[in-house]
Amino acid sequence: MYPPAHFTESRPEILLPAMRAHSFATVITAVDGVPLASHVPVVVDEGAAGAIKIRGHVARANPHWKQMEAGAPVLAIFHGPHGYVSPSWYEDGAKSVPTWNSVAVHAHGRARLLDPSELRASLNDLVAAHEGSAADRWRFDSLPAEYADKLMRAIVGFELAVERLEGKLKLSQNRSPDDRRRVREQLQGSADPMARDVARWMERLANPTVDDDARKP
């Protein structure tokens, strides 16, 4: 990733929420100069001393897990919200051009494969993260044991131990405070929910101590 200084973000308290909110990751390895990518939903964990681990799974027929097992370096990319920014939104846009605001996080590390009990726990955590707390929420463990075991044999779980985390939050930090306000207001008024999400990220950077729930309309 090429992160200009004013768009670079390394704080886990900023990057982890982005990873969890956009947890359909692009997982990449490269062997002998040939990249291989898989697109998978993941669970992002933060453990003791700030250690970050990413758990997911791929189909057993997908050769990607073999590269992970062999110790190939892994890159997981989390694509956050993004949106168009018009120069007409600036106070003086005569010498400006259109641009694109965006949020992206790259996690680098090595992966190990999960054993069956770890894979089951990972699947339960992944489902729970998306099913929520409703009384009628679906649970992976609600499947008949024999059927669940059959399904699990068709996939391979992995855990990526993150060695390096880098973020690029391009959210008009290179513009004046007034221009940032104008861009944020334009995005907030957009009919596109992703554009409104970009505006929320701009507000998060401007007011990092404000709880996300307080930002919702």
Backbone as ProteinMPNN parsed JSONL, in Angstrom:
{"seq_chain_A": "MYPPAHFTESRPEILLPAMRAHSFATVITAVDGVPLASHVPVVVDEGAAGAIKIRGHVARANPHWKQMEAGAPVLAIFHGPHGYVSPSWYEDGAKSVPTWNSVAVHAHGRARLLDPSELRASLNDLVAAHEGSAADRWRFDSLPAEYADKLMRAIVGFELAVERLEGKLKLSQNRSPDDRRRVREQLQGSADPMARDVARWMERLANPTVDDDARKP", "coords_chain_A": {"N_chain_A": [[0.847, -1.188, 0.0], [0.496, 2.243, -0.784], [0.823, 4.78, 1.288], [0.375, 8.114, 1.624], [1.722, 10.525, 3.915], [-0.231, 12.143, 5.229], [-2.51, 10.638, 5.005], [-2.053, 8.305, 6.294], [-2.736, 5.794, 8.691], [-2.335, 4.236, 11.769], [-3.32, 3.505, 14.204], [-4.661, 1.017, 16.238], [-7.17, 1.245, 17.469], [-8.624, 2.711, 15.687], [-8.368, 1.297, 13.283], [-9.206, -1.381, 13.765], [-12.094, -1.287, 14.201], [-12.8, -0.634, 11.551], [-11.99, -2.918, 10.171], [-13.651, -4.857, 11.311], [-16.171, -3.91, 10.663], [-16.168, -4.183, 7.951], [-15.776, -6.918, 7.076], [-15.525, -8.8, 5.061], [-13.025, -10.059, 3.653], [-10.217, -9.687, 1.389], [-7.983, -12.11, 0.828], [-4.615, -12.731, 0.339], [-1.896, -14.493, -1.1], [1.43, -15.044, -2.355], [3.298, -17.039, -4.408], [6.319, -17.884, -5.832], [6.172, -15.571, -7.318], [3.594, -15.528, -8.286], [0.432, -14.38, -7.661], [-2.247, -15.351, -5.457], [-5.605, -15.112, -4.692], [-8.27, -15.057, -2.33], [-11.656, -14.507, -1.439], [-13.131, -13.901, 1.489], [-15.309, -14.206, 4.365], [-14.425, -13.065, 7.587], [-13.356, -13.349, 11.048], [-12.271, -10.982, 13.355], [-9.95, -10.815, 15.856], [-8.786, -9.412, 18.929], [-6.265, -9.918, 21.108], [-4.385, -10.627, 24.118], [-2.046, -8.122, 25.085], [-2.493, -6.652, 22.806], [-2.34, -8.28, 20.555], [-3.301, -9.212, 17.307], [-5.492, -11.269, 15.566], [-6.766, -13.022, 12.761], [-9.436, -14.892, 11.726], [-10.661, -17.334, 9.468], [-12.026, -19.213, 6.694], [-11.573, -21.444, 3.91], [-12.703, -23.197, 0.961], [-12.019, -26.698, 0.872], [-11.284, -27.592, -1.599], [-10.045, -25.419, -2.642], [-6.872, -24.375, -3.432], [-5.58, -22.55, -1.881], [-5.259, -22.812, 0.905], [-3.161, -24.579, 1.14], [-0.919, -23.119, 0.482], [-0.887, -21.378, 2.643], [-0.459, -23.217, 4.703], [2.102, -23.984, 4.058], [3.544, -21.839, 4.869], [3.585, -19.407, 3.482], [3.828, -15.845, 3.104], [1.079, -13.799, 4.12], [-1.413, -11.561, 3.054], [-4.09, -9.698, 4.125], [-6.761, -7.861, 2.972], [-8.883, -5.253, 3.815], [-11.631, -3.707, 2.673], [-12.931, -0.653, 3.086], [-15.574, 1.865, 3.33], [-16.148, 4.015, 0.458], [-16.069, 6.85, -1.767], [-17.039, 9.27, -4.276], [-15.667, 12.547, -4.64], [-16.478, 15.771, -5.392], [-14.907, 18.592, -6.954], [-16.447, 20.845, -6.917], [-17.48, 21.038, -4.432], [-15.69, 22.272, -2.814], [-14.525, 25.268, -1.187], [-13.137, 26.955, -2.92], [-12.968, 25.721, -5.832], [-11.773, 26.018, -8.285], [-9.16, 25.403, -9.062], [-8.923, 22.733, -8.588], [-9.386, 19.155, -8.749], [-11.563, 16.296, -9.372], [-11.759, 13.751, -6.808], [-11.332, 10.767, -4.774], [-12.578, 9.632, -1.846], [-11.705, 7.323, 0.736], [-11.49, 4.274, 2.708], [-9.184, 1.933, 3.815], [-7.635, -1.086, 4.924], [-4.697, -2.929, 5.515], [-3.55, -6.07, 6.468], [-0.779, -7.842, 7.463], [0.928, -10.986, 7.69], [1.523, -14.324, 8.954], [-0.07, -17.489, 8.478], [-1.748, -20.134, 10.222], [-3.186, -23.419, 10.13], [-6.441, -24.357, 11.286], [-7.482, -26.658, 13.815], [-10.084, -29.238, 14.013], [-11.798, -28.609, 16.266], [-11.156, -25.93, 16.725], [-11.907, -24.85, 14.286], [-14.677, -25.263, 14.359], [-15.345, -23.557, 16.497], [-14.586, -21.137, 15.33], [-16.427, -20.958, 13.21], [-18.806, -20.801, 14.659], [-18.378, -18.336, 15.956], [-18.234, -16.627, 13.754], [-20.808, -16.844, 12.642], [-22.326, -15.925, 14.833], [-21.495, -13.281, 14.957], [-22.824, -12.135, 12.85], [-25.48, -12.907, 13.005], [-26.423, -11.692, 15.281], [-28.141, -10.794, 18.355], [-30.736, -11.708, 18.526], [-33.558, -13.599, 19.693], [-34.363, -15.696, 18.076], [-32.157, -16.278, 16.554], [-29.983, -17.906, 14.203], [-27.869, -20.735, 14.736], [-24.716, -22.269, 14.255], [-24.196, -24.606, 15.624], [-26.703, -25.665, 15.798], [-27.146, -27.406, 13.795], [-27.559, -30.862, 12.8], [-25.239, -33.135, 14.221], [-23.78, -35.008, 12.619], [-24.216, -34.009, 10.052], [-23.098, -31.45, 10.272], [-20.423, -32.118, 10.714], [-19.808, -33.279, 8.25], [-20.02, -31.053, 6.552], [-17.951, -29.496, 7.595], [-15.719, -30.958, 6.92], [-15.392, -30.286, 4.326], [-14.191, -27.852, 4.209], [-11.419, -25.667, 5.074], [-10.026, -24.262, 7.869], [-8.353, -21.229, 8.897], [-5.946, -19.259, 10.72], [-4.756, -16.108, 10.874], [-1.958, -14.624, 12.092], [-1.378, -11.408, 12.845], [1.276, -9.493, 11.841], [1.953, -7.032, 10.963], [0.197, -4.031, 10.625], [-1.482, -1.811, 8.548], [-2.988, 1.222, 7.618], [-4.925, 3.157, 5.331], [-6.52, 6.019, 5.293], [-8.149, 7.988, 3.418], [-9.464, 10.854, 3.641], [-9.961, 13.548, 3.001], [-8.019, 14.89, 4.492], [-6.011, 16.502, 3.568], [-7.123, 18.849, 2.856], [-8.511, 22.12, 3.645], [-9.934, 22.928, 6.918], [-12.514, 23.997, 6.482], [-13.131, 23.098, 3.903], [-13.117, 20.326, 4.392], [-15.324, 20.149, 6.057], [-17.355, 20.929, 4.274], [-17.218, 18.888, 2.337], [-17.869, 16.691, 3.952], [-20.505, 17.327, 4.68], [-21.784, 17.278, 2.186], [-21.511, 14.568, 1.535], [-22.913, 13.439, 3.654], [-25.482, 14.152, 2.957], [-26.025, 12.574, 0.808], [-27.779, 10.22, -1.324], [-26.688, 7.774, -1.433], [-25.863, 5.126, 0.601], [-23.243, 4.278, 1.155], [-21.707, 6.535, 0.672], [-22.633, 8.134, 2.758], [-21.579, 6.672, 4.825], [-18.862, 7.134, 4.449], [-18.837, 9.808, 5.197], [-19.393, 9.503, 7.91], [-17.024, 8.313, 8.716], [-15.268, 10.416, 8.272], [-16.173, 12.145, 10.22], [-15.594, 10.608, 12.441], [-12.794, 10.72, 12.506], [-12.491, 13.424, 12.985], [-13.705, 13.7, 15.458], [-12.71, 11.708, 17.524], [-13.39, 10.695, 20.043], [-16.09, 10.478, 20.241], [-18.864, 8.384, 20.534], [-19.845, 5.879, 18.182], [-22.626, 5.349, 17.977], [-23.727, 7.755, 18.667], [-23.385, 9.221, 16.414], [-25.152, 8.378, 14.571], [-28.017, 9.051, 12.539]], "CA_chain_A": [[0.0, 0.0, 0.0], [1.193, 3.525, -0.778], [0.053, 5.708, 2.132], [0.943, 9.425, 1.915], [1.775, 10.755, 5.361], [-1.457, 12.711, 5.811], [-3.586, 9.64, 4.932], [-1.603, 7.107, 6.992], [-3.36, 5.548, 9.989], [-1.781, 3.026, 12.375], [-3.915, 3.24, 15.519], [-5.587, -0.12, 16.228], [-8.529, 1.641, 17.873], [-9.276, 3.219, 14.48], [-8.352, 0.3, 12.211], [-9.975, -2.584, 14.091], [-13.51, -1.108, 13.846], [-12.95, -0.688, 10.091], [-11.863, -4.316, 9.77], [-14.829, -5.61, 11.761], [-17.351, -3.434, 9.942], [-16.034, -4.576, 6.542], [-15.014, -8.132, 7.362], [-15.4, -9.68, 3.896], [-11.654, -9.677, 3.32], [-9.482, -10.279, 0.282], [-6.798, -12.749, 1.406], [-3.692, -12.898, -0.779], [-0.537, -15.006, -0.964], [2.149, -15.065, -3.634], [4.346, -18.057, -4.442], [7.074, -17.792, -7.09], [5.731, -14.39, -8.044], [2.22, -15.673, -8.775], [-0.491, -14.122, -6.554], [-3.485, -16.109, -5.342], [-6.504, -14.362, -3.818], [-9.575, -15.604, -1.967], [-12.528, -13.504, -0.828], [-13.733, -14.693, 2.562], [-15.708, -13.523, 5.594], [-13.488, -13.397, 8.662], [-13.536, -12.83, 12.406], [-11.074, -10.262, 13.77], [-9.78, -10.905, 17.304], [-7.685, -8.703, 19.572], [-5.968, -10.649, 22.326], [-3.508, -10.031, 25.105], [-0.965, -7.256, 24.606], [-2.836, -6.082, 21.513], [-2.13, -9.208, 19.439], [-4.458, -9.266, 16.415], [-5.581, -12.486, 14.77], [-7.881, -13.031, 11.815], [-9.841, -16.274, 11.468], [-11.572, -17.534, 8.353], [-11.923, -20.548, 6.101], [-11.734, -21.567, 2.46], [-13.091, -24.537, 0.539], [-10.893, -27.617, 0.806], [-10.876, -27.671, -3.005], [-9.286, -24.208, -2.949], [-5.473, -24.65, -3.065], [-5.003, -21.444, -1.108], [-4.868, -23.243, 2.25], [-1.879, -25.282, 1.074], [0.118, -22.091, 0.543], [-0.845, -20.922, 4.034], [0.16, -24.285, 5.487], [3.528, -23.993, 3.733], [4.185, -20.675, 5.468], [3.662, -18.241, 2.595], [3.32, -14.599, 3.696], [-0.336, -13.56, 3.818], [-1.936, -10.196, 3.131], [-5.553, -9.597, 4.152], [-7.172, -6.492, 2.663], [-10.233, -4.898, 4.236], [-12.07, -2.565, 1.87], [-13.953, 0.117, 3.772], [-16.419, 2.683, 2.455], [-15.442, 4.913, -0.453], [-17.013, 7.657, -2.521], [-16.584, 10.364, -5.144], [-15.654, 13.909, -4.09], [-16.476, 16.753, -6.48], [-14.239, 19.858, -6.632], [-17.457, 21.896, -6.714], [-17.821, 21.096, -3.009], [-14.702, 23.062, -2.099], [-14.78, 26.714, -1.142], [-12.613, 27.451, -4.191], [-12.613, 24.505, -6.565], [-11.355, 26.348, -9.648], [-7.887, 24.757, -9.364], [-8.968, 21.398, -7.997], [-9.934, 18.103, -9.608], [-12.281, 15.285, -8.587], [-10.965, 12.742, -6.117], [-12.09, 9.651, -4.215], [-12.29, 9.363, -0.443], [-11.781, 5.879, 0.955], [-10.905, 3.659, 3.903], [-8.652, 0.596, 3.522], [-6.702, -1.618, 5.922], [-3.922, -4.091, 5.107], [-2.99, -6.843, 7.577], [0.26, -8.754, 6.98], [1.373, -11.965, 8.67], [1.583, -15.735, 8.564], [-1.275, -18.197, 8.911], [-1.711, -21.552, 10.558], [-4.478, -24.05, 9.908], [-7.198, -24.649, 12.499], [-7.92, -28.037, 13.996], [-11.552, -29.293, 13.925], [-12.484, -27.887, 17.348], [-10.944, -24.502, 16.488], [-12.728, -24.489, 13.129], [-16.068, -25.168, 14.827], [-15.456, -22.319, 17.274], [-14.507, -20.021, 14.39], [-17.703, -20.888, 12.504], [-19.79, -20.294, 15.611], [-18.126, -16.907, 16.165], [-18.573, -15.917, 12.52], [-22.27, -16.789, 12.555], [-22.825, -15.077, 15.911], [-21.2, -11.88, 14.638], [-23.764, -11.626, 11.85], [-26.859, -13.202, 13.417], [-26.825, -10.773, 16.338], [-28.592, -11.335, 19.643], [-32.173, -12.021, 18.496], [-33.882, -14.877, 20.324], [-34.51, -16.738, 17.05], [-30.965, -16.279, 15.697], [-29.511, -19.221, 13.779], [-26.581, -21.134, 15.292], [-24.087, -23.379, 13.542], [-24.339, -25.809, 16.441], [-28.061, -26.199, 15.708], [-27.157, -28.442, 12.756], [-27.274, -32.223, 13.256], [-23.792, -33.307, 14.365], [-23.206, -35.708, 11.464], [-24.263, -33.106, 8.894], [-22.108, -30.4, 10.51], [-19.093, -32.697, 10.504], [-19.642, -33.439, 6.813], [-19.757, -29.726, 5.991], [-16.643, -29.024, 8.045], [-14.665, -31.671, 6.185], [-15.284, -29.684, 2.994], [-13.532, -26.555, 4.316], [-10.195, -25.62, 5.874], [-9.949, -23.007, 8.606], [-7.02, -20.658, 9.099], [-5.807, -18.127, 11.636], [-3.655, -15.235, 10.47], [-1.373, -13.811, 13.159], [-1.005, -10.155, 12.186], [2.591, -8.977, 12.213], [2.005, -5.605, 10.596], [-1.114, -3.481, 10.264], [-1.358, -0.476, 7.974], [-4.256, 1.762, 7.145], [-4.952, 4.373, 4.523], [-7.813, 6.683, 5.412], [-8.096, 9.186, 2.572], [-10.724, 11.497, 4.022], [-9.827, 15.005, 2.812], [-7.143, 15.502, 5.492], [-5.131, 17.463, 2.906], [-7.901, 20.056, 2.567], [-8.721, 23.013, 4.781], [-11.057, 22.521, 7.776], [-13.795, 24.358, 5.879], [-13.381, 22.169, 2.801], [-13.473, 19.026, 4.966], [-16.71, 20.258, 6.523], [-18.241, 20.964, 3.115], [-17.243, 17.538, 1.768], [-18.618, 15.827, 4.865], [-21.929, 17.662, 4.585], [-22.279, 16.778, 0.904], [-21.612, 13.114, 1.627], [-23.991, 13.131, 4.589], [-26.756, 14.355, 2.283], [-26.125, 11.716, -0.375], [-28.723, 9.094, -1.3], [-25.875, 6.558, -1.41], [-25.487, 4.823, 1.991], [-21.798, 4.191, 1.313], [-21.22, 7.913, 0.788], [-22.928, 8.576, 4.122], [-20.623, 5.986, 5.691], [-17.618, 7.901, 4.339], [-19.009, 10.996, 6.032], [-19.255, 9.099, 9.312], [-15.609, 8.122, 8.988], [-14.672, 11.745, 8.379], [-16.542, 12.66, 11.539], [-14.861, 9.822, 13.434], [-11.45, 11.268, 12.61], [-12.566, 14.763, 13.568], [-14.155, 13.588, 16.846], [-12.451, 10.287, 17.809], [-13.912, 10.251, 21.336], [-17.545, 10.381, 20.169], [-19.324, 7.026, 20.258], [-20.485, 5.751, 16.855], [-24.082, 5.423, 18.086], [-24.129, 9.152, 18.758], [-23.273, 9.814, 15.084], [-26.217, 7.893, 13.695], [-29.149, 9.981, 12.49]], "C_chain_A": [[0.889, 1.247, 0.0], [0.384, 4.498, 0.065], [0.78, 7.046, 2.314], [0.787, 9.744, 3.402], [0.452, 11.237, 5.935], [-2.645, 11.755, 5.712], [-3.243, 8.361, 5.716], [-2.265, 7.0, 8.361], [-2.838, 4.223, 10.542], [-2.428, 2.676, 13.705], [-4.902, 2.074, 15.442], [-7.017, 0.263, 16.596], [-9.309, 2.273, 16.726], [-9.411, 2.107, 13.445], [-9.192, -0.928, 12.521], [-11.471, -2.414, 13.827], [-13.746, -1.151, 12.343], [-12.894, -2.126, 9.606], [-13.112, -5.108, 10.128], [-16.085, -5.182, 11.007], [-17.345, -3.878, 8.482], [-15.212, -5.868, 6.493], [-15.049, -9.168, 6.241], [-14.065, -9.334, 3.254], [-11.175, -10.339, 2.043], [-8.168, -10.795, 0.846], [-5.88, -13.173, 0.262], [-2.388, -13.55, -0.315], [0.112, -14.935, -2.344], [3.282, -16.078, -3.525], [4.998, -18.015, -5.822], [6.555, -16.658, -7.968], [4.32, -14.448, -8.578], [1.243, -15.444, -7.614], [-1.729, -15.02, -6.63], [-4.355, -15.383, -4.328], [-7.785, -15.135, -3.572], [-10.356, -14.514, -1.245], [-13.377, -14.216, 0.221], [-14.21, -13.812, 3.709], [-14.802, -13.981, 6.733], [-13.97, -12.834, 9.992], [-12.216, -12.191, 12.813], [-11.022, -10.252, 15.299], [-8.628, -10.024, 17.756], [-7.452, -9.351, 20.926], [-5.083, -9.877, 23.271], [-2.404, -9.229, 24.437], [-1.221, -6.734, 23.193], [-2.608, -6.986, 20.325], [-3.417, -9.333, 18.625], [-4.388, -10.547, 15.59], [-6.856, -12.453, 13.942], [-8.196, -14.486, 11.484], [-10.839, -16.329, 10.32], [-11.433, -18.955, 7.839], [-12.098, -20.447, 4.594], [-12.193, -22.986, 2.156], [-11.852, -25.43, 0.475], [-10.395, -27.764, -0.639], [-10.058, -26.467, -3.449], [-7.83, -24.434, -2.523], [-4.847, -23.592, -2.172], [-4.508, -21.902, 0.265], [-3.526, -23.954, 2.246], [-0.722, -24.281, 1.104], [0.246, -21.535, 1.959], [-0.127, -21.949, 4.899], [1.672, -24.322, 5.268], [4.256, -22.762, 4.258], [4.323, -19.469, 4.585], [3.176, -16.987, 3.321], [1.899, -14.33, 3.215], [-0.641, -12.077, 3.976], [-3.459, -10.27, 3.111], [-5.929, -8.134, 3.979], [-8.629, -6.31, 3.064], [-10.619, -3.606, 3.517], [-13.202, -1.854, 2.603], [-14.778, 0.939, 2.802], [-15.585, 3.62, 1.593], [-16.471, 5.707, -1.244], [-16.364, 8.816, -3.252], [-16.677, 11.7, -4.415], [-15.51, 14.887, -5.247], [-15.724, 18.019, -6.063], [-15.227, 20.994, -6.418], [-17.857, 22.015, -5.24], [-16.846, 21.952, -2.214], [-15.074, 24.542, -2.132], [-14.299, 27.383, -2.428], [-12.11, 26.252, -4.978], [-12.073, 24.756, -7.956], [-10.058, 25.633, -10.035], [-7.798, 23.393, -8.685], [-9.576, 20.426, -9.0], [-10.711, 17.116, -8.746], [-11.319, 14.316, -7.909], [-11.903, 11.701, -5.519], [-11.668, 9.463, -2.769], [-12.511, 7.884, -0.156], [-11.136, 5.483, 2.278], [-10.432, 2.263, 3.514], [-7.65, 0.207, 4.599], [-6.021, -2.845, 5.344], [-3.342, -4.761, 6.347], [-2.029, -7.88, 7.011], [0.627, -9.752, 8.066], [1.498, -13.351, 8.075], [0.368, -16.439, 9.154], [-0.946, -19.622, 9.327], [-3.109, -22.106, 10.328], [-5.128, -24.399, 11.242], [-7.511, -26.138, 12.585], [-9.45, -28.058, 14.038], [-12.278, -28.528, 15.026], [-12.327, -26.38, 17.179], [-11.794, -24.024, 15.317], [-14.184, -24.34, 13.542], [-16.283, -23.873, 15.616], [-15.437, -21.096, 16.362], [-15.819, -19.852, 13.635], [-18.801, -20.355, 13.417], [-19.629, -18.789, 15.823], [-18.521, -16.09, 14.941], [-20.083, -15.764, 12.379], [-22.827, -15.835, 13.598], [-22.611, -13.595, 15.606], [-22.224, -11.292, 13.682], [-25.225, -11.895, 12.204], [-27.347, -12.238, 14.496], [-27.362, -11.512, 17.555], [-30.079, -11.67, 19.674], [-32.42, -13.422, 19.057], [-33.95, -16.01, 19.299], [-33.298, -16.811, 16.115], [-30.531, -17.707, 15.391], [-28.148, -19.492, 14.376], [-26.016, -22.295, 14.488], [-24.268, -24.675, 14.312], [-25.757, -26.361, 16.451], [-28.169, -27.282, 14.632], [-26.978, -29.831, 13.388], [-25.775, -32.478, 13.214], [-23.159, -33.952, 13.134], [-23.157, -34.811, 10.235], [-23.231, -31.995, 9.047], [-20.696, -30.917, 10.26], [-18.803, -32.869, 9.013], [-19.308, -32.102, 6.165], [-18.358, -29.245, 6.353], [-15.498, -29.73, 7.325], [-14.44, -31.073, 4.791], [-14.595, -28.323, 3.015], [-12.272, -26.681, 5.165], [-10.141, -24.254, 6.552], [-8.516, -22.536, 8.769], [-7.086, -19.525, 10.112], [-4.565, -17.349, 11.234], [-3.197, -14.418, 11.675], [-0.801, -12.548, 12.517], [0.329, -9.654, 12.737], [2.718, -7.485, 11.924], [0.643, -5.165, 10.099], [-0.902, -2.082, 9.721], [-2.708, -0.03, 7.419], [-4.054, 3.004, 6.3], [-6.365, 4.921, 4.581], [-7.708, 8.0, 4.65], [-9.428, 9.908, 2.72], [-10.586, 13.017, 4.041], [-8.948, 15.665, 3.855], [-6.221, 16.546, 4.889], [-5.852, 18.75, 2.525], [-8.049, 20.913, 3.83], [-9.863, 22.504, 5.651], [-12.409, 22.844, 7.16], [-14.139, 23.438, 4.716], [-13.774, 20.79, 3.324], [-14.918, 19.034, 5.45], [-17.673, 20.212, 5.345], [-18.346, 19.586, 2.457], [-18.084, 16.619, 2.648], [-20.121, 16.084, 4.763], [-22.526, 17.159, 3.276], [-22.466, 15.264, 0.945], [-22.74, 12.69, 2.569], [-25.361, 13.242, 3.921], [-26.97, 13.472, 1.068], [-27.193, 10.639, -0.198], [-27.989, 7.761, -1.217], [-25.456, 6.26, 0.027], [-23.987, 4.707, 2.188], [-21.178, 5.572, 1.432], [-21.469, 8.444, 2.193], [-21.988, 7.906, 5.126], [-19.257, 6.665, 5.627], [-17.69, 9.145, 5.212], [-18.867, 10.661, 7.509], [-17.794, 8.86, 9.675], [-14.869, 9.457, 9.072], [-14.969, 12.351, 9.745], [-15.803, 11.916, 12.637], [-13.448, 10.373, 13.608], [-11.449, 12.641, 13.271], [-12.918, 14.718, 15.048], [-13.967, 12.146, 17.311], [-13.032, 9.791, 19.12], [-15.425, 10.098, 21.34], [-17.94, 8.965, 19.794], [-20.052, 6.987, 18.928], [-22.005, 5.871, 16.931], [-24.561, 6.86, 18.129], [-24.088, 9.829, 17.4], [-24.436, 9.417, 14.179], [-27.386, 8.85, 13.712], [-30.35, 9.431, 13.26]], "O_chain_A": [[1.904, 1.297, 0.695], [-0.644, 4.997, -0.394], [1.728, 7.108, 3.098], [-0.153, 9.292, 4.056], [0.048, 10.794, 7.011], [-3.697, 12.038, 6.286], [-4.059, 7.442, 5.788], [-2.348, 7.981, 9.1], [-2.893, 3.201, 9.859], [-2.108, 1.636, 14.281], [-5.867, 2.125, 14.679], [-7.969, -0.33, 16.089], [-10.535, 2.361, 16.792], [-10.452, 1.986, 12.798], [-9.835, -1.468, 11.622], [-12.081, -3.326, 13.269], [-14.78, -1.649, 11.896], [-13.662, -2.515, 8.727], [-13.577, -5.932, 9.341], [-16.963, -6.004, 10.745], [-18.398, -3.942, 7.847], [-14.109, -5.903, 5.948], [-14.641, -10.309, 6.455], [-13.98, -8.434, 2.419], [-11.654, -11.405, 1.658], [-7.331, -10.01, 1.292], [-6.297, -13.874, -0.66], [-1.847, -13.199, 0.733], [-0.565, -14.787, -3.361], [4.129, -15.973, -2.638], [4.319, -18.099, -6.845], [6.505, -16.771, -9.193], [3.879, -13.52, -9.255], [1.225, -16.236, -6.672], [-2.189, -15.392, -7.71], [-3.9, -15.072, -3.228], [-8.322, -15.782, -4.472], [-9.779, -13.697, -0.527], [-14.235, -15.033, -0.113], [-13.594, -12.787, 4.002], [-14.457, -15.159, 6.822], [-14.852, -11.978, 10.054], [-11.156, -12.791, 12.637], [-11.932, -9.746, 15.956], [-7.619, -9.9, 17.062], [-8.33, -9.337, 21.789], [-5.029, -8.647, 23.241], [-1.895, -9.595, 23.377], [-0.28, -6.412, 22.467], [-2.671, -6.523, 19.186], [-4.494, -9.536, 19.185], [-3.358, -10.864, 14.996], [-7.883, -11.925, 14.368], [-7.328, -15.225, 11.018], [-11.736, -15.493, 10.211], [-10.797, -19.797, 8.473], [-12.688, -19.499, 4.077], [-12.083, -23.874, 3.002], [-10.774, -24.986, 0.078], [-9.215, -28.032, -0.865], [-9.444, -26.493, -4.516], [-7.581, -24.667, -1.34], [-3.698, -23.734, -1.754], [-3.467, -21.444, 0.738], [-2.819, -23.935, 3.253], [0.33, -24.559, 1.681], [1.351, -21.252, 2.423], [0.712, -21.596, 5.728], [2.43, -24.65, 6.181], [5.472, -22.657, 4.101], [5.107, -18.573, 4.898], [2.209, -17.056, 4.08], [1.556, -14.594, 2.062], [-0.181, -11.429, 4.916], [-4.047, -10.837, 2.19], [-5.48, -7.273, 4.735], [-9.494, -7.106, 2.699], [-10.013, -2.556, 3.727], [-14.303, -2.391, 2.725], [-14.698, 0.741, 1.59], [-14.461, 3.974, 1.947], [-17.619, 5.281, -1.377], [-15.282, 9.277, -2.889], [-17.628, 11.958, -3.676], [-14.533, 14.835, -5.994], [-15.883, 18.477, -4.931], [-14.883, 22.002, -5.802], [-18.501, 22.988, -4.849], [-17.128, 22.321, -1.074], [-15.832, 24.996, -2.99], [-14.967, 28.268, -2.962], [-10.968, 25.822, -4.813], [-11.924, 23.817, -8.738], [-9.869, 25.292, -11.202], [-6.724, 22.964, -8.263], [-10.202, 20.834, -9.978], [-10.546, 17.094, -7.526], [-10.205, 14.095, -8.383], [-13.115, 11.747, -5.73], [-10.504, 9.163, -2.502], [-13.4, 7.261, -0.736], [-10.361, 6.23, 2.876], [-11.199, 1.489, 2.942], [-6.914, 1.046, 5.118], [-6.675, -3.703, 4.752], [-2.718, -4.103, 7.179], [-2.414, -8.701, 6.178], [0.636, -9.402, 9.246], [1.568, -13.526, 6.859], [-0.156, -16.037, 10.193], [0.01, -20.227, 8.841], [-4.092, -21.364, 10.328], [-4.436, -24.702, 12.214], [-7.769, -26.794, 11.576], [-10.066, -26.994, 14.095], [-13.276, -27.862, 14.752], [-13.261, -25.628, 17.458], [-12.337, -22.92, 15.35], [-14.854, -23.396, 13.124], [-17.281, -23.179, 15.423], [-16.175, -20.136, 16.584], [-16.278, -18.727, 13.437], [-19.63, -19.549, 12.994], [-20.615, -18.054, 15.865], [-19.074, -14.997, 15.067], [-20.578, -14.689, 12.04], [-23.701, -15.024, 13.294], [-23.442, -12.757, 15.953], [-22.468, -10.085, 13.698], [-26.114, -11.178, 11.743], [-28.547, -11.992, 14.613], [-27.08, -12.692, 17.762], [-30.631, -11.894, 20.751], [-31.587, -14.316, 18.909], [-33.629, -17.154, 19.618], [-33.398, -17.344, 15.01], [-30.69, -18.606, 16.218], [-27.343, -18.57, 14.513], [-26.751, -23.198, 14.087], [-24.472, -25.731, 13.713], [-26.004, -27.411, 17.044], [-29.171, -27.995, 14.567], [-26.308, -29.954, 14.413], [-25.109, -32.074, 12.261], [-22.12, -33.495, 12.659], [-22.192, -34.839, 9.47], [-22.562, -31.63, 8.08], [-19.873, -30.225, 9.661], [-17.681, -32.631, 8.566], [-18.413, -32.025, 5.323], [-17.662, -28.658, 5.525], [-14.426, -29.153, 7.146], [-13.415, -31.328, 4.158], [-14.427, -27.699, 1.966], [-12.081, -27.665, 5.88], [-10.202, -23.219, 5.888], [-7.582, -23.338, 8.78], [-8.135, -18.918, 10.33], [-3.455, -17.881, 11.255], [-3.96, -13.617, 12.215], [0.149, -12.618, 11.738], [0.48, -9.426, 13.937], [3.493, -6.776, 12.566], [0.018, -5.827, 9.271], [-0.23, -1.26, 10.343], [-3.455, -0.814, 6.833], [-3.136, 3.792, 6.525], [-7.289, 4.359, 3.994], [-7.234, 9.002, 5.185], [-10.393, 9.611, 2.016], [-11.035, 13.684, 4.973], [-9.085, 16.863, 4.103], [-5.697, 17.395, 5.611], [-5.25, 19.645, 1.932], [-7.745, 20.469, 4.937], [-10.687, 21.723, 5.177], [-13.352, 22.064, 7.292], [-15.293, 23.041, 4.553], [-14.665, 20.15, 2.766], [-15.647, 18.057, 5.277], [-18.697, 19.531, 5.407], [-19.435, 19.165, 2.065], [-18.913, 15.859, 2.147], [-20.913, 15.142, 4.761], [-23.654, 16.667, 3.259], [-23.463, 14.743, 0.447], [-23.434, 11.706, 2.315], [-26.29, 12.516, 4.274], [-27.977, 13.601, 0.373], [-27.477, 10.201, 0.917], [-28.607, 6.729, -0.957], [-24.753, 7.073, 0.628], [-23.489, 5.003, 3.275], [-20.235, 5.77, 2.197], [-20.615, 9.126, 2.759], [-21.643, 8.495, 6.15], [-18.568, 6.763, 6.643], [-16.721, 9.496, 5.886], [-18.292, 11.435, 8.274], [-17.366, 9.159, 10.79], [-13.941, 9.601, 9.867], [-14.11, 12.995, 10.348], [-15.424, 12.509, 13.647], [-12.959, 10.481, 14.733], [-10.533, 12.983, 14.018], [-12.492, 15.581, 15.816], [-14.951, 11.425, 17.48], [-13.161, 8.581, 19.308], [-15.994, 9.639, 22.33], [-17.407, 8.404, 18.836], [-20.778, 7.916, 18.573], [-22.615, 6.444, 16.028], [-25.668, 7.162, 17.683], [-24.681, 10.893, 17.225], [-24.674, 10.046, 13.148], [-27.725, 9.406, 14.757], [-31.392, 10.082, 13.324]]}, "name": "protein", "num_of_chains": 1, "seq": "MYPPAHFTESRPEILLPAMRAHSFATVITAVDGVPLASHVPVVVDEGAAGAIKIRGHVARANPHWKQMEAGAPVLAIFHGPHGYVSPSWYEDGAKSVPTWNSVAVHAHGRARLLDPSELRASLNDLVAAHEGSAADRWRFDSLPAEYADKLMRAIVGFELAVERLEGKLKLSQNRSPDDRRRVREQLQGSADPMARDVARWMERLANPTVDDDARKP"}
